[in-house]
Amino acid sequence: MNAFPFPIARGRAGLRAAALLLPLALLAACGDSKDAGTAKAAATKDAQPQRKDPTLVTASAEMQRELVVKQVATAPISHTERIAGHVDFNQYRMARIGANVTGRVTQLNVTRGETVKAGDLLAQLNSTELGTSQLAYLSADARARLNQRNVERARQLLAADVIGSAELQKRESELAIAEAEKRAAAEQLRVQGMSAGAIRALGKSGTINSTSQIIATAPGVVVEHKVALGQVTQPADMLFTIADLSRVWVVAEVPEQQINGIKVGQSVHIEVPALGDQRLEGKLVYVGATVDAERRTVTVRTEIDNPERMLKPAMLATMLIASRPVDKLAVPAGAVVREDDEDHVLKDEGNGRFRMVKVKLGPEFAGLRPVESGLKAEDRVVVEGAFHLNNERKRMLLSE
């Protein structure tokens, strides 16, 4: 039997014909093998299951009842400005105290950092100026007493028809002048730090005491101490500063480009690095009426309760101030799902199907996240139950 699919020719002509037909036979055989391989590969591909879209999830009827789906809508969103600032003294709760007379310091009772009450003795000094004023008061008091007796005697003499009314009027005029001088001398002593009781005691005893006391006029902490023993002080010198730290200021400088919409009474948040993650709340009590010509900023200020004295003046602080609200497309913060360190939402595709969509969102404001990209106004997203629905999506992917 022949091994070739064509008859064998005899002779030289037959050999040439066989040589020509052999390549054609081999090419036909290769073509049949390639077609068979392609058909087998196609059959294998059709036999493999199609992989599901990893961004899609189908919620069961029971799960759909637990989901809340809403259309994406616009809402008034404010941008939060972070303004550098610092803690400061409440200037309305500070007292700067000095001597009332010129004198030399003979006693110091407090130092910087001590807590004092109103009326506490801070220091004591000796003043010849005070002694001179007390002597002037005693002289005026003595003249007033003398003129008072002269008036009483003149009234008796006038009643006895010994003197005329002109003499009585003269003595009454002298008494009025003496009493005016006494009042002026007493007022000078009050200016120099003597109390009304001390002045009355001086008039009764007649004893001059040139010791002057420097008294705390308000409660708080001694935050400045500019006096030493033996120092000669003047009334213009500020020797002690006392600050009540139970309520302090936080002051910030807002760039003029960001001041629009910021007003008194507006709520702000405050971050103080020294207090860690603690965030304080307050309200703006002051917004400057002018712009600093050099720094191009406007001063704003808030007051913060500080009962435990945790806030200390000069501490660095950051004031978070919300700008004027602007309508923006936004989704509730509860609709956002974090995946691979990115924000996503589950968009309703209809028929119980939801698609995981990557979105770009702004910082949260009043429970909303402004949408920068990834969603349109007509889209519907899961606003409640998104976390559980995303877990269902992951479970379905793992079960494939």
VOPAGU-2260 file (C-alpha; in pm, 1 decimal, decimal comma):
REM VOPAGU-2260
SITE   aa  ch    i         X         Y         Z
SITE  MET   A    0       0,0       0,0       0,0
SITE  ASN   A    1     124,0     350,7     -78,4
SITE  ALA   A    2     222,6     572,1     217,2
SITE  PHE   A    3     145,6     892,1      20,9
SITE  PRO   A    4    -202,0    1022,6     -71,7
SITE  PHE   A    5    -116,3    1029,2    -440,8
SITE  PRO   A    6      -3,6     755,8    -684,4
SITE  ILE   A    7     366,6     696,9    -726,9
SITE  ALA   A    8     481,4     783,0   -1080,0
SITE  ARG   A    9     747,5     579,9   -1237,5
SITE  GLY   A   10    1067,9     707,2   -1385,9
SITE  ARG   A   11    1238,4    1046,4   -1366,2
SITE  ALA   A   12     916,4    1238,9   -1443,0
SITE  GLY   A   13     741,5    1063,9   -1158,2
SITE  LEU   A   14    1009,0    1161,1    -911,1
SITE  ARG   A   15     985,7    1528,3   -1008,0
SITE  ALA   A   16     606,9    1524,4    -960,0
SITE  ALA   A   17     641,4    1364,9    -616,1
SITE  ALA   A   18     892,5    1631,0    -509,7
SITE  LEU   A   19     646,8    1905,6    -602,5
SITE  LEU   A   20     343,3    1751,2    -427,2
SITE  LEU   A   21     516,0    1666,9     -95,5
SITE  PRO   A   22     534,3    2029,8      45,8
SITE  LEU   A   23     168,3    2087,8     -43,3
SITE  ALA   A   24      67,7    1780,3     153,1
SITE  LEU   A   25     269,0    1887,9     458,8
SITE  LEU   A   26     118,1    2244,7     450,6
SITE  ALA   A   27    -233,1    2102,1     439,7
SITE  ALA   A   28    -160,3    1881,4     738,8
SITE  CYS   A   29     -27,5    2177,6     944,1
SITE  GLY   A   30    -336,8    2387,3     860,1
SITE  ASP   A   31    -566,1    2113,9     984,8
SITE  SER   A   32    -368,2    2093,0    1315,0
SITE  LYS   A   33    -383,1    2476,7    1372,0
SITE  ASP   A   34    -759,0    2487,9    1314,7
SITE  ALA   A   35    -808,0    2207,8    1563,0
SITE  GLY   A   36    -595,4    2391,4    1827,8
SITE  THR   A   37    -789,8    2719,4    1783,8
SITE  ALA   A   38   -1121,3    2543,0    1820,6
SITE  LYS   A   39    -998,6    2368,4    2136,2
SITE  ALA   A   40    -881,2    2700,7    2293,6
SITE  ALA   A   41   -1215,7    2867,1    2217,3
SITE  ALA   A   42   -1400,8    2578,6    2374,1
SITE  THR   A   43   -1182,6    2599,8    2685,3
SITE  LYS   A   44   -1245,8    2976,0    2717,5
SITE  ASP   A   45   -1620,2    2930,4    2685,9
SITE  ALA   A   46   -1606,9    2663,0    2951,3
SITE  GLN   A   47   -1439,1    2903,7    3210,2
SITE  PRO   A   48   -1681,7    3114,9    3430,2
SITE  GLN   A   49   -1682,3    3495,6    3370,9
SITE  ARG   A   50   -1531,7    3697,5    3666,0
SITE  LYS   A   51   -1782,5    3936,3    3831,3
SITE  ASP   A   52   -1732,3    4315,7    3843,0
SITE  PRO   A   53   -1560,5    4374,2    4183,7
SITE  THR   A   54   -1725,1    4716,8    4219,3
SITE  LEU   A   55   -2080,5    4578,5    4199,2
SITE  VAL   A   56   -2282,2    4428,6    4480,4
SITE  THR   A   57   -2636,7    4300,8    4481,6
SITE  ALA   A   58   -2823,8    4354,5    4806,7
SITE  SER   A   59   -3078,4    4103,4    4924,8
SITE  ALA   A   60   -3435,7    4214,0    4983,8
SITE  GLU   A   61   -3375,5    4197,2    5357,8
SITE  MET   A   62   -3063,1    4414,0    5334,9
SITE  GLN   A   63   -3235,3    4666,2    5108,6
SITE  ARG   A   64   -3487,9    4730,4    5383,5
SITE  GLU   A   65   -3201,7    4836,2    5612,7
SITE  LEU   A   66   -3047,2    5075,5    5361,2
SITE  VAL   A   67   -3129,0    5444,4    5324,1
SITE  VAL   A   68   -3068,9    5575,4    4972,8
SITE  LYS   A   69   -3089,7    5945,8    4886,6
SITE  GLN   A   70   -3016,0    6164,3    4590,0
SITE  VAL   A   71   -2702,1    6374,5    4601,7
SITE  ALA   A   72   -2801,6    6737,5    4663,6
SITE  THR   A   73   -2643,1    7075,6    4729,7
SITE  ALA   A   74   -2599,6    7216,6    5079,5
SITE  PRO   A   75   -2442,3    7530,5    5230,1
SITE  ILE   A   76   -2080,1    7436,6    5301,9
SITE  SER   A   77   -1822,0    7649,4    5477,5
SITE  HIS   A   78   -1449,6    7615,5    5432,8
SITE  THR   A   79   -1260,2    7598,8    5759,2
SITE  GLU   A   80    -967,7    7839,0    5783,6
SITE  ARG   A   81    -678,5    7739,6    6009,8
SITE  ILE   A   82    -533,7    8058,0    6157,6
SITE  ALA   A   83    -220,5    8059,6    6373,2
SITE  GLY   A   84    -260,7    8236,6    6706,4
SITE  HIS   A   85    -169,0    8223,8    7074,2
SITE  VAL   A   86    -316,0    8226,3    7423,2
SITE  ASP   A   87    -313,0    8568,3    7587,6
SITE  PHE   A   88    -411,6    8735,8    7913,0
SITE  ASN   A   89    -765,7    8864,1    7941,5
SITE  GLN   A   90    -683,0    9232,6    7958,1
SITE  TYR   A   91   -1011,9    9302,9    8137,1
SITE  ARG   A   92    -902,5    9071,0    8418,4
SITE  MET   A   93    -561,0    9223,7    8483,5
SITE  ALA   A   94    -448,3    9475,5    8746,0
SITE  ARG   A   95    -126,3    9672,7    8724,5
SITE  ILE   A   96     -30,9    9795,5    9069,1
SITE  GLY   A   97     224,9   10051,8    9177,2
SITE  ALA   A   98     305,9   10268,8    9477,0
SITE  ASN   A   99      80,2   10563,0    9557,3
SITE  VAL   A  100     362,1   10776,6    9692,2
SITE  THR   A  101     734,0   10821,0    9646,1
SITE  GLY   A  102     915,9   10601,2    9894,9
SITE  ARG   A  103    1170,4   10331,2    9964,1
SITE  VAL   A  104    1065,9    9964,8    9968,5
SITE  THR   A  105    1112,5    9816,0   10316,5
SITE  GLN   A  106     915,7    9489,8   10286,0
SITE  LEU   A  107     817,1    9242,1   10009,8
SITE  ASN   A  108     541,2    8989,5   10072,0
SITE  VAL   A  109     494,8    8816,3    9733,4
SITE  THR   A  110     695,4    8711,1    9433,6
SITE  ARG   A  111     617,4    8617,0    9075,9
SITE  GLY   A  112     383,2    8321,0    9029,0
SITE  GLU   A  113     207,4    8350,0    9364,3
SITE  THR   A  114    -171,4    8357,1    9387,3
SITE  VAL   A  115    -320,3    8648,0    9582,9
SITE  LYS   A  116    -662,2    8775,0    9684,8
SITE  ALA   A  117    -796,0    9127,0    9666,8
SITE  GLY   A  118    -675,5    9318,1    9972,6
SITE  ASP   A  119    -357,9    9112,6   10027,3
SITE  LEU   A  120     -45,0    9305,4   10121,7
SITE  LEU   A  121     207,6    9293,7    9836,8
SITE  ALA   A  122     480,3    9524,9    9968,9
SITE  GLN   A  123     546,1    9805,7   10210,8
SITE  LEU   A  124     753,7   10123,1   10182,6
SITE  ASN   A  125     853,6   10422,0   10388,8
SITE  SER   A  126     757,4   10762,9   10250,6
SITE  THR   A  127     844,6   11105,5   10386,2
SITE  GLU   A  128     599,9   11240,6   10130,8
SITE  LEU   A  129     317,9   11054,8   10304,6
SITE  GLY   A  130     430,7   11188,2   10641,7
SITE  THR   A  131     418,9   11544,0   10506,7
SITE  SER   A  132      66,2   11489,5   10372,8
SITE  GLN   A  133     -48,9   11350,5   10706,9
SITE  LEU   A  134      94,0   11655,1   10884,2
SITE  ALA   A  135     -94,1   11880,7   10643,4
SITE  TYR   A  136    -415,5   11695,1   10719,5
SITE  LEU   A  137    -366,8   11724,3   11095,2
SITE  SER   A  138    -303,5   12099,7   11060,7
SITE  ALA   A  139    -617,1   12143,2   10848,9
SITE  ASP   A  140    -819,3   11937,9   11096,6
SITE  ALA   A  141    -696,4   12149,4   11388,5
SITE  ARG   A  142    -787,9   12473,7   11208,5
SITE  ALA   A  143   -1128,8   12336,7   11123,2
SITE  ARG   A  144   -1190,9   12246,2   11490,2
SITE  LEU   A  145   -1075,8   12588,1   11604,7
SITE  ASN   A  146   -1295,6   12770,0   11355,9
SITE  GLN   A  147   -1591,2   12551,6   11452,7
SITE  ARG   A  148   -1554,1   12664,7   11816,8
SITE  ASN   A  149   -1518,2   13029,6   11704,8
SITE  VAL   A  150   -1843,0   13007,4   11512,6
SITE  GLU   A  151   -2025,6   12858,9   11812,2
SITE  ARG   A  152   -1891,1   13134,2   12039,8
SITE  ALA   A  153   -1986,7   13404,5   11789,5
SITE  ARG   A  154   -2341,1   13273,5   11776,4
SITE  GLN   A  155   -2364,9   13300,2   12154,8
SITE  LEU   A  156   -2225,2   13655,6   12151,6
SITE  LEU   A  157   -2463,3   13754,5   11875,5
SITE  ALA   A  158   -2753,9   13619,3   12078,0
SITE  ALA   A  159   -2633,3   13830,7   12372,7
SITE  ASP   A  160   -2611,5   14133,3   12140,4
SITE  VAL   A  161   -2236,6   14163,0   12207,4
SITE  ILE   A  162   -2127,2   14140,2   11842,4
SITE  GLY   A  163   -2295,7   14211,5   11514,5
SITE  SER   A  164   -2399,9   13962,8   11245,2
SITE  ALA   A  165   -2104,1   14067,0   11029,3
SITE  GLU   A  166   -1861,8   13918,2   11281,3
SITE  LEU   A  167   -2053,0   13587,9   11280,4
SITE  GLN   A  168   -2047,5   13574,5   10901,5
SITE  LYS   A  169   -1672,4   13633,4   10903,4
SITE  ARG   A  170   -1611,8   13342,9   11141,4
SITE  GLU   A  171   -1846,1   13116,6   10942,9
SITE  SER   A  172   -1646,7   13201,7   10629,2
SITE  GLU   A  173   -1321,6   13110,5   10804,1
SITE  LEU   A  174   -1478,9   12778,9   10911,5
SITE  ALA   A  175   -1584,4   12697,6   10554,4
SITE  ILE   A  176   -1231,7   12761,7   10429,0
SITE  ALA   A  177   -1079,1   12544,0   10702,5
SITE  GLU   A  178   -1317,2   12255,5   10628,8
SITE  ALA   A  179   -1238,0   12280,2   10257,0
SITE  GLU   A  180    -867,7   12261,0   10335,8
SITE  LYS   A  181    -932,1   11957,5   10556,6
SITE  ARG   A  182   -1126,1   11783,2   10279,2
SITE  ALA   A  183    -847,7   11856,2   10031,7
SITE  ALA   A  184    -587,0   11717,2   10270,8
SITE  ALA   A  185    -798,8   11406,0   10327,1
SITE  GLU   A  186    -838,2   11358,8    9953,2
SITE  GLN   A  187    -462,4   11380,9    9909,8
SITE  LEU   A  188    -418,8   11105,2   10168,9
SITE  ARG   A  189    -671,3   10886,0    9985,8
SITE  VAL   A  190    -476,3   10936,6    9663,3
SITE  GLN   A  191    -165,0   10830,0    9850,6
SITE  GLY   A  192    -330,4   10505,4    9956,1
SITE  MET   A  193    -483,8   10571,3   10296,0
SITE  SER   A  194    -835,7   10441,2   10353,3
SITE  ALA   A  195   -1117,2   10651,6   10497,6
SITE  GLY   A  196   -1092,1   10458,1   10825,2
SITE  ALA   A  197    -718,2   10517,2   10844,7
SITE  ILE   A  198    -770,7   10889,9   10788,0
SITE  ARG   A  199   -1030,9   10909,2   11067,9
SITE  ALA   A  200    -794,6   10720,2   11298,5
SITE  LEU   A  201    -519,8   10967,6   11210,7
SITE  GLY   A  202    -745,2   11257,5   11305,1
SITE  LYS   A  203    -826,9   11101,0   11643,3
SITE  SER   A  204    -477,1   10987,5   11737,4
SITE  GLY   A  205    -280,1   11267,1   11576,6
SITE  THR   A  206       7,5   11021,8   11521,9
SITE  ILE   A  207     193,2   11041,6   11190,3
SITE  ASN   A  208     279,8   10707,6   11024,5
SITE  SER   A  209     492,8   10736,8   10710,0
SITE  THR   A  210     455,7   10366,7   10621,6
SITE  SER   A  211     266,9   10307,3   10294,3
SITE  GLN   A  212     124,8    9970,4   10194,7
SITE  ILE   A  213      88,0    9834,3    9841,5
SITE  ILE   A  214    -233,2    9630,7    9834,1
SITE  ALA   A  215    -366,1    9384,7    9573,1
SITE  THR   A  216    -667,7    9541,8    9407,6
SITE  ALA   A  217    -784,5    9220,1    9233,6
SITE  PRO   A  218    -749,1    8844,4    9279,7
SITE  GLY   A  219    -523,2    8639,9    9054,0
SITE  VAL   A  220    -164,0    8538,4    8991,3
SITE  VAL   A  221     134,1    8772,4    9017,6
SITE  VAL   A  222     265,1    8759,0    8659,9
SITE  GLU   A  223     502,1    9057,6    8681,5
SITE  HIS   A  224     725,2    9158,8    8973,0
SITE  LYS   A  225     942,5    9464,6    8917,6
SITE  VAL   A  226    1052,8    9570,2    9263,8
SITE  ALA   A  227    1333,1    9493,0    9507,7
SITE  LEU   A  228    1405,7    9573,7    9871,1
SITE  GLY   A  229    1556,5    9918,4    9912,7
SITE  GLN   A  230    1431,6   10037,1    9575,2
SITE  VAL   A  231    1297,1   10392,7    9559,3
SITE  THR   A  232     967,3   10394,2    9373,4
SITE  GLN   A  233     757,1   10665,1    9212,4
SITE  PRO   A  234     377,8   10668,8    9171,2
SITE  ALA   A  235     424,2   10618,6    8796,2
SITE  ASP   A  236     616,9   10292,0    8844,2
SITE  MET   A  237     429,3    9963,6    8781,5
SITE  LEU   A  238     560,9    9723,8    9043,7
SITE  PHE   A  239     321,4    9426,3    9020,9
SITE  THR   A  240      86,3    9285,8    8757,3
SITE  ILE   A  241    -187,4    9051,8    8872,1
SITE  ALA   A  242    -385,6    8845,2    8619,6
SITE  ASP   A  243    -697,9    8637,8    8670,3
SITE  LEU   A  244    -628,8    8326,6    8458,2
SITE  SER   A  245    -969,5    8164,4    8508,7
SITE  ARG   A  246   -1072,5    8308,8    8172,3
SITE  VAL   A  247    -819,3    8382,6    7897,8
SITE  TRP   A  248    -811,3    8510,3    7541,4
SITE  VAL   A  249    -703,5    8330,7    7225,6
SITE  VAL   A  250    -586,3    8584,9    6969,3
SITE  ALA   A  251    -520,5    8525,9    6598,8
SITE  GLU   A  252    -428,6    8734,1    6294,7
SITE  VAL   A  253    -654,0    8659,6    5995,3
SITE  PRO   A  254    -517,6    8749,9    5648,9
SITE  GLU   A  255    -732,0    9022,0    5495,1
SITE  GLN   A  256    -824,6    8795,3    5199,4
SITE  GLN   A  257    -994,7    8554,7    5443,8
SITE  ILE   A  258   -1175,5    8801,5    5670,2
SITE  ASN   A  259   -1489,9    8824,4    5456,7
SITE  GLY   A  260   -1783,2    8667,9    5641,7
SITE  ILE   A  261   -1605,4    8639,9    5978,8
SITE  LYS   A  262   -1805,4    8822,6    6246,3
SITE  VAL   A  263   -1849,2    8865,8    6621,1
SITE  GLY   A  264   -2047,3    8584,5    6782,8
SITE  GLN   A  265   -1931,1    8323,4    6532,8
SITE  SER   A  266   -1841,7    7983,9    6681,3
SITE  VAL   A  267   -1481,7    7869,6    6643,9
SITE  HIS   A  268   -1273,1    7568,8    6742,0
SITE  ILE   A  269    -931,2    7602,2    6897,6
SITE  GLU   A  270    -643,1    7355,7    6895,1
SITE  VAL   A  271    -357,7    7399,5    7141,8
SITE  PRO   A  272     -59,9    7168,0    7068,9
SITE  ALA   A  273      39,0    7167,2    7435,9
SITE  LEU   A  274    -297,1    7006,4    7523,3
SITE  GLY   A  275    -263,4    6722,5    7273,5
SITE  ASP   A  276    -574,8    6623,1    7078,5
SITE  GLN   A  277    -812,2    6825,1    7294,9
SITE  ARG   A  278   -1022,2    7070,5    7091,4
SITE  LEU   A  279   -1175,9    7374,3    7261,1
SITE  GLU   A  280   -1484,6    7565,9    7155,6
SITE  GLY   A  281   -1553,3    7934,7    7181,9
SITE  LYS   A  282   -1709,0    8235,5    7013,3
SITE  LEU   A  283   -1545,7    8536,3    6857,2
SITE  VAL   A  284   -1583,5    8833,1    7090,1
SITE  TYR   A  285   -1382,5    9074,5    6879,1
SITE  VAL   A  286   -1306,5    9126,1    6509,9
SITE  GLY   A  287   -1073,6    9414,9    6433,4
SITE  ALA   A  288   -1211,4    9714,7    6249,9
SITE  THR   A  289    -881,4    9789,6    6075,0
SITE  VAL   A  290    -613,7    9602,7    5880,3
SITE  ASP   A  291    -255,7    9596,1    6003,3
SITE  ALA   A  292     -71,6    9789,2    5734,0
SITE  GLU   A  293     249,2    9585,0    5762,3
SITE  ARG   A  294     119,6    9231,2    5809,1
SITE  ARG   A  295    -206,0    9277,6    5610,1
SITE  THR   A  296    -402,0    9097,1    5881,5
SITE  VAL   A  297    -705,8    9158,8    6100,1
SITE  THR   A  298    -699,8    9071,4    6469,9
SITE  VAL   A  299    -970,9    8838,5    6600,2
SITE  ARG   A  300   -1020,8    8723,3    6956,8
SITE  THR   A  301   -1217,9    8472,1    7157,0
SITE  GLU   A  302   -1257,0    8406,2    7530,9
SITE  ILE   A  303   -1210,4    8060,6    7683,8
SITE  ASP   A  304   -1290,9    7940,1    8034,9
SITE  ASN   A  305    -976,2    7813,9    8206,6
SITE  PRO   A  306   -1083,8    7682,4    8548,0
SITE  GLU   A  307    -794,5    7437,0    8580,5
SITE  ARG   A  308    -535,9    7684,6    8448,6
SITE  MET   A  309    -435,6    7444,4    8169,3
SITE  LEU   A  310    -417,8    7730,6    7918,4
SITE  LYS   A  311    -118,6    7951,2    7982,1
SITE  PRO   A  312     -53,2    8287,8    7817,1
SITE  ALA   A  313     190,9    8272,2    7521,4
SITE  MET   A  314      97,9    7909,7    7438,5
SITE  LEU   A  315      69,6    7850,0    7063,2
SITE  ALA   A  316    -281,6    7788,4    6935,4
SITE  THR   A  317    -463,7    7736,2    6606,5
SITE  MET   A  318    -804,7    7891,2    6554,6
SITE  LEU   A  319   -1038,5    7707,0    6317,3
SITE  ILE   A  320   -1281,5    7956,9    6166,7
SITE  ALA   A  321   -1556,8    7866,0    5921,8
SITE  SER   A  322   -1586,1    8095,7    5620,4
SITE  ARG   A  323   -1912,3    8219,4    5467,7
SITE  PRO   A  324   -2127,0    7918,8    5354,4
SITE  VAL   A  325   -2141,0    7841,3    4979,9
SITE  ASP   A  326   -2384,8    7595,9    4816,2
SITE  LYS   A  327   -2196,5    7283,2    4708,0
SITE  LEU   A  328   -2280,4    6925,7    4611,1
SITE  ALA   A  329   -2239,7    6719,9    4929,1
SITE  VAL   A  330   -2301,4    6376,2    5078,9
SITE  PRO   A  331   -2351,7    6282,0    5445,1
SITE  ALA   A  332   -2035,0    6172,4    5619,8
SITE  GLY   A  333   -2203,1    5838,4    5692,8
SITE  ALA   A  334   -2222,3    5762,4    5319,7
SITE  VAL   A  335   -1843,7    5759,0    5281,3
SITE  VAL   A  336   -1656,1    5428,3    5280,1
SITE  ARG   A  337   -1276,5    5426,9    5312,0
SITE  GLU   A  338   -1108,2    5171,5    5085,4
SITE  ASP   A  339    -734,5    5160,6    5007,9
SITE  ASP   A  340    -695,0    5494,5    5183,7
SITE  GLU   A  341    -942,7    5658,8    4943,6
SITE  ASP   A  342   -1302,2    5779,7    4973,8
SITE  HIS   A  343   -1581,6    5581,9    4807,4
SITE  VAL   A  344   -1961,6    5579,3    4802,4
SITE  LEU   A  345   -2207,4    5310,4    4696,7
SITE  LYS   A  346   -2414,9    5441,5    4406,9
SITE  ASP   A  347   -2758,1    5295,5    4337,5
SITE  GLU   A  348   -2763,3    5118,9    3998,0
SITE  GLY   A  349   -3125,9    5002,9    4029,5
SITE  ASN   A  350   -3278,3    4657,7    4082,3
SITE  GLY   A  351   -3097,0    4617,8    4413,9
SITE  ARG   A  352   -2752,9    4663,0    4259,9
SITE  PHE   A  353   -2500,0    4914,1    4391,4
SITE  ARG   A  354   -2164,2    5020,3    4252,5
SITE  MET   A  355   -1858,6    5119,7    4454,7
SITE  VAL   A  356   -1753,2    5460,6    4318,3
SITE  LYS   A  357   -1432,3    5644,3    4405,8
SITE  VAL   A  358   -1495,3    6010,5    4490,2
SITE  LYS   A  359   -1292,3    6313,1    4587,2
SITE  LEU   A  360   -1438,4    6490,5    4889,1
SITE  GLY   A  361   -1357,3    6800,8    5090,7
SITE  PRO   A  362   -1322,5    6825,2    5471,9
SITE  GLU   A  363   -1631,8    6748,2    5679,2
SITE  PHE   A  364   -1857,7    7039,3    5774,3
SITE  ALA   A  365   -2172,9    6998,5    5985,9
SITE  GLY   A  366   -2185,4    6625,6    5911,8
SITE  LEU   A  367   -2147,6    6672,3    5532,3
SITE  ARG   A  368   -1859,6    6612,7    5291,0
SITE  PRO   A  369   -1851,0    6844,1    4988,0
SITE  VAL   A  370   -1811,8    6658,6    4657,7
SITE  GLU   A  371   -1522,5    6771,9    4440,5
SITE  SER   A  372   -1545,0    6493,6    4178,6
SITE  GLY   A  373   -1696,9    6149,8    4117,0
SITE  LEU   A  374   -2069,6    6224,1    4156,0
SITE  LYS   A  375   -2342,3    6421,7    3980,1
SITE  ALA   A  376   -2651,0    6588,2    4122,1
SITE  GLU   A  377   -2890,1    6319,1    3993,6
SITE  ASP   A  378   -2693,4    6027,6    4144,7
SITE  ARG   A  379   -2842,1    5829,5    4432,3
SITE  VAL   A  380   -2613,7    5691,7    4701,8
SITE  VAL   A  381   -2645,5    5485,6    5018,7
SITE  VAL   A  382   -2637,4    5725,6    5314,6
SITE  GLU   A  383   -2712,4    5470,8    5588,0
SITE  GLY   A  384   -2587,3    5111,8    5586,4
SITE  ALA   A  385   -2300,4    5172,6    5343,3
SITE  PHE   A  386   -2049,9    5001,8    5572,2
SITE  HIS   A  387   -2251,3    4677,9    5591,9
SITE  LEU   A  388   -2322,8    4683,5    5219,9
SITE  ASN   A  389   -1952,2    4716,6    5146,0
SITE  ASN   A  390   -1882,3    4419,6    5372,9
SITE  GLU   A  391   -2134,7    4219,9    5169,3
SITE  ARG   A  392   -1949,1    4319,3    4852,0
SITE  LYS   A  393   -1622,2    4192,3    4996,7
SITE  ARG   A  394   -1784,8    3868,5    5110,4
SITE  MET   A  395   -1920,0    3804,6    4761,1
SITE  LEU   A  396   -1575,2    3861,2    4609,3
SITE  LEU   A  397   -1415,7    3614,4    4851,6
SITE  SER   A  398   -1680,3    3349,5    4775,9
SITE  GLU   A  399   -1601,0    3342,3    4402,2
